[in-house]
Amino acid sequence: MTSKRPFRRTVFCFLLVAGAGLALTALAAVVETDRQAAQPSKSQVVRQDETKVTRGEWGHMLHYFAGESQGTRDVLVAVATVEPGKAVHRAHRHSMEEYLMLLEGAGVWSLDGKEIPAKAGDVLYVEPWIYHGLTNTGDKALRFAVVRYTSKGVAPPSRPDERPDEL
């Protein structure tokens, strides 16, 4: 009487090796895609009609650049339109440096626990891990530009405490 166990073991081993091969192939494709996506941006002009648009109950944001450049990573360059009485999100913090420029409208800057009147032409710089935000307190749409990034040459500071990142 012949045992079916060696055959079953052979089939099991074949399936295991084939599955591992498929998994490694898929992983290699993901790594290659990530490597390609991580290539620094090249010099270019991005037109408004070429941007990715994010919409929310607060308004919309046009994403001009994301990814990395020669000296930065985690880059975001965008322009947001915020409806009266709204904010993209509440005061928040993160490990990246950020600049916000108020292009049109009026509102209130939130910066490190303080509220400061905001008007067109203002520029806010935010260090890593400092709470910040912008709320439209006017009666018309507010527009602001944002540039956020992490330097490739300088490690971001460690999280300073366990407080939440959004208030």
C-alpha positions as a Python dict, from the first residue, in 0.01 Angstrom:
ca = {
    (1, 'M'): (0, 0, 0),
    (2, 'T'): (147, 337, -106),
    (3, 'S'): (119, 642, 113),
    (4, 'K'): (-24, 965, -31),
    (5, 'R'): (172, 1175, 219),
    (6, 'P'): (487, 1225, 8),
    (7, 'F'): (270, 1345, -282),
    (8, 'R'): (72, 1579, -56),
    (9, 'R'): (394, 1711, 97),
    (10, 'T'): (537, 1775, -252),
    (11, 'V'): (220, 1959, -360),
    (12, 'F'): (219, 2161, -37),
    (13, 'C'): (586, 2259, -82),
    (14, 'F'): (522, 2353, -446),
    (15, 'L'): (226, 2572, -350),
    (16, 'L'): (426, 2730, -68),
    (17, 'V'): (719, 2813, -298),
    (18, 'A'): (485, 2938, -575),
    (19, 'G'): (298, 3158, -326),
    (20, 'A'): (624, 3299, -192),
    (21, 'G'): (738, 3369, -546),
    (22, 'L'): (416, 3557, -625),
    (23, 'A'): (443, 3754, -302),
    (24, 'L'): (804, 3851, -376),
    (25, 'T'): (709, 3954, -731),
    (26, 'A'): (429, 4173, -596),
    (27, 'L'): (661, 4322, -333),
    (28, 'A'): (925, 4398, -595),
    (29, 'A'): (662, 4584, -801),
    (30, 'V'): (559, 4791, -496),
    (31, 'V'): (921, 4873, -413),
    (32, 'E'): (987, 4975, -776),
    (33, 'T'): (674, 5193, -777),
    (34, 'D'): (781, 5356, -448),
    (35, 'R'): (1132, 5413, -584),
    (36, 'Q'): (992, 5578, -896),
    (37, 'A'): (747, 5787, -692),
    (38, 'A'): (1033, 5903, -469),
    (39, 'Q'): (1222, 6064, -755),
    (40, 'P'): (1267, 6438, -693),
    (41, 'S'): (1041, 6676, -883),
    (42, 'K'): (1189, 6829, -1195),
    (43, 'S'): (1168, 7200, -1277),
    (44, 'Q'): (825, 7264, -1423),
    (45, 'V'): (517, 7484, -1434),
    (46, 'V'): (196, 7331, -1301),
    (47, 'R'): (-119, 7497, -1430),
    (48, 'Q'): (-429, 7524, -1217),
    (49, 'D'): (-627, 7295, -1449),
    (50, 'E'): (-358, 7024, -1399),
    (51, 'T'): (-392, 7010, -1021),
    (52, 'K'): (-546, 6735, -812),
    (53, 'V'): (-852, 6874, -632),
    (54, 'T'): (-959, 6772, -282),
    (55, 'R'): (-1309, 6875, -172),
    (56, 'G'): (-1459, 6893, 175),
    (57, 'E'): (-1749, 7058, 354),
    (58, 'W'): (-1507, 7344, 423),
    (59, 'G'): (-1428, 7413, 53),
    (60, 'H'): (-1158, 7273, -179),
    (61, 'M'): (-781, 7247, -218),
    (62, 'L'): (-576, 7247, -539),
    (63, 'H'): (-262, 7031, -499),
    (64, 'Y'): (21, 7163, -718),
    (65, 'F'): (316, 6959, -587),
    (66, 'A'): (349, 6659, -356),
    (67, 'G'): (636, 6421, -295),
    (68, 'E'): (992, 6544, -284),
    (69, 'S'): (1243, 6783, -437),
    (70, 'Q'): (1623, 6782, -433),
    (71, 'G'): (1641, 6899, -72),
    (72, 'T'): (1297, 6818, 70),
    (73, 'R'): (1054, 6531, 119),
    (74, 'D'): (688, 6514, 223),
    (75, 'V'): (630, 6826, 12),
    (76, 'L'): (288, 6984, -22),
    (77, 'V'): (231, 7297, -230),
    (78, 'A'): (-138, 7383, -257),
    (79, 'V'): (-399, 7657, -265),
    (80, 'A'): (-715, 7619, -56),
    (81, 'T'): (-1047, 7800, -79),
    (82, 'V'): (-1231, 7797, 254),
    (83, 'E'): (-1598, 7890, 288),
    (84, 'P'): (-1713, 8148, 549),
    (85, 'G'): (-1719, 8014, 904),
    (86, 'K'): (-1510, 7708, 809),
    (87, 'A'): (-1154, 7577, 844),
    (88, 'V'): (-973, 7299, 657),
    (89, 'H'): (-922, 7139, 1000),
    (90, 'R'): (-892, 7247, 1360),
    (91, 'A'): (-562, 7364, 1504),
    (92, 'H'): (-311, 7084, 1449),
    (93, 'R'): (60, 7007, 1456),
    (94, 'H'): (308, 6786, 1273),
    (95, 'S'): (681, 6729, 1234),
    (96, 'M'): (704, 6939, 914),
    (97, 'E'): (782, 7307, 867),
    (98, 'E'): (502, 7500, 699),
    (99, 'Y'): (431, 7838, 542),
    (100, 'L'): (76, 7967, 489),
    (101, 'M'): (3, 8282, 287),
    (102, 'L'): (-341, 8440, 304),
    (103, 'L'): (-424, 8544, -52),
    (104, 'E'): (-785, 8664, -17),
    (105, 'G'): (-1036, 8710, 261),
    (106, 'A'): (-1010, 8746, 636),
    (107, 'G'): (-995, 8510, 927),
    (108, 'V'): (-816, 8411, 1244),
    (109, 'W'): (-475, 8247, 1268),
    (110, 'S'): (-431, 7997, 1546),
    (111, 'L'): (-65, 7983, 1649),
    (112, 'D'): (63, 7804, 1957),
    (113, 'G'): (-256, 7867, 2155),
    (114, 'K'): (-299, 8230, 2047),
    (115, 'E'): (-559, 8368, 1808),
    (116, 'I'): (-437, 8643, 1576),
    (117, 'P'): (-649, 8834, 1321),
    (118, 'A'): (-562, 8724, 965),
    (119, 'K'): (-586, 8942, 655),
    (120, 'A'): (-481, 8914, 292),
    (121, 'G'): (-105, 8944, 251),
    (122, 'D'): (-19, 8777, 584),
    (123, 'V'): (233, 8492, 587),
    (124, 'L'): (250, 8244, 873),
    (125, 'Y'): (561, 8034, 936),
    (126, 'V'): (520, 7731, 1162),
    (127, 'E'): (801, 7534, 1324),
    (128, 'P'): (765, 7158, 1361),
    (129, 'W'): (524, 7044, 1637),
    (130, 'I'): (365, 7388, 1693),
    (131, 'Y'): (-17, 7395, 1689),
    (132, 'H'): (-151, 7611, 1408),
    (133, 'G'): (-455, 7670, 1190),
    (134, 'L'): (-662, 7923, 996),
    (135, 'T'): (-1037, 7981, 1021),
    (136, 'N'): (-1239, 8193, 779),
    (137, 'T'): (-1428, 8447, 992),
    (138, 'G'): (-1521, 8668, 697),
    (139, 'D'): (-1837, 8676, 487),
    (140, 'K'): (-1672, 8559, 162),
    (141, 'A'): (-1443, 8275, 61),
    (142, 'L'): (-1088, 8283, 198),
    (143, 'R'): (-794, 8164, -17),
    (144, 'F'): (-455, 8064, 116),
    (145, 'A'): (-143, 7901, -23),
    (146, 'V'): (46, 7637, 174),
    (147, 'V'): (403, 7510, 141),
    (148, 'R'): (487, 7223, 378),
    (149, 'Y'): (793, 6998, 377),
    (150, 'T'): (1058, 6805, 566),
    (151, 'S'): (1424, 6876, 492),
    (152, 'K'): (1633, 6586, 363),
    (153, 'G'): (1943, 6725, 532),
    (154, 'V'): (1799, 6788, 878),
    (155, 'A'): (1621, 6522, 1081),
    (156, 'P'): (1278, 6635, 1200),
    (157, 'P'): (1257, 6693, 1573),
    (158, 'S'): (1113, 6416, 1786),
    (159, 'R'): (753, 6434, 1902),
    (160, 'P'): (774, 6662, 2210),
    (161, 'D'): (489, 6508, 2410),
    (162, 'E'): (184, 6283, 2397),
    (163, 'R'): (-76, 6554, 2330),
    (164, 'P'): (-305, 6489, 2031),
    (165, 'D'): (-198, 6624, 1690),
    (166, 'E'): (-535, 6792, 1631),
    (167, 'L'): (-722, 6995, 1893),
}
